[in-house]
Amino acid sequence: MPSNTDITLRTYILTFHGELDADFASSFCPPETTFTREGNIFRLANLRLDQSGLIGLLRQLHNLGCVILTLESEKESV
């Protein structure tokens, strides 16, 4: 079990449906995140977040009326 001082980051790819603009990624995501859009389907890739950061991002998207379609992760420890 990790201690409270351990930080575990994961790299996520998040696909969702909604109404957003590219400013969302620069305002709410880490700088290395890539943002693509095809109609009303959005993809945030290279999201490097810990669990609390991911939950905060998902809550923000939910508050904006977005629907999560897929979430993929690859574990990375820092």
N, C-alpha and C positions, 0 to 999 in steps of 0.2 A: 504494500500500500504506500503510495507516495506521501511524503510529508507536506505540510502546508506551505513550505518554502519552495517546493518543486513547481516549476512552470512547464506545462505540457502544451505545446502548440501543435496544431494540425493544419494541414493545407486542405482547404475545402473547395469544391465546385458546387455552386448553388444555382439552380434553375428555378425561375418563378414567373408567374403571370401577374401583370399589373400595369399601372400607369406611373412611370418614373422618367426622369431625365438623367443624363450622364453626370450631373452634379451630385446625385445621390452617392455614387461610388466615391467621389473625392471627399464628400462630407462624412460618410459613415464607415468607410472601409480602409484597411491599411494601404499605404501608397503603392505597393507592388500588385495590387488587385487589378485584374483586367475586367472590363465591362463591355459586353456585347449585347446587341438588341436586334431582334428579328420580329417586327410587328410589336405585339404586346408581350412577347416572351423575352425574358432577360436572363443573362448568364453572367454570374460573377465567378471568375476563376482565379486561382492562386491566392485565395483568401487565407492568410496565415493568422489564425486566432486561437485563443484558449477557449475553454468551454463557456466561461462567462461572457466573453466577447461574442461568441456565436449566438448565445441566447439573446443578448442585447440586440444584435443585428436582426434576428428573426422576429423579435418583438417589434422593432421599428418597422419592418416590412409588413407585419400583421396590422399595425396601427395605420399604415398607409393603404390598407385594403388589398394587399398582394396575396396571392395563393402560391405556396411552395409546391413545386412540381417534383424536383429531385434534390437530394443532398448527398454528395459523395465526399469521402475523406481519405487522406493518407497520413498516417502518424509520422510526426517529426518531433523529436525532443530537443529542447534548448536548455 
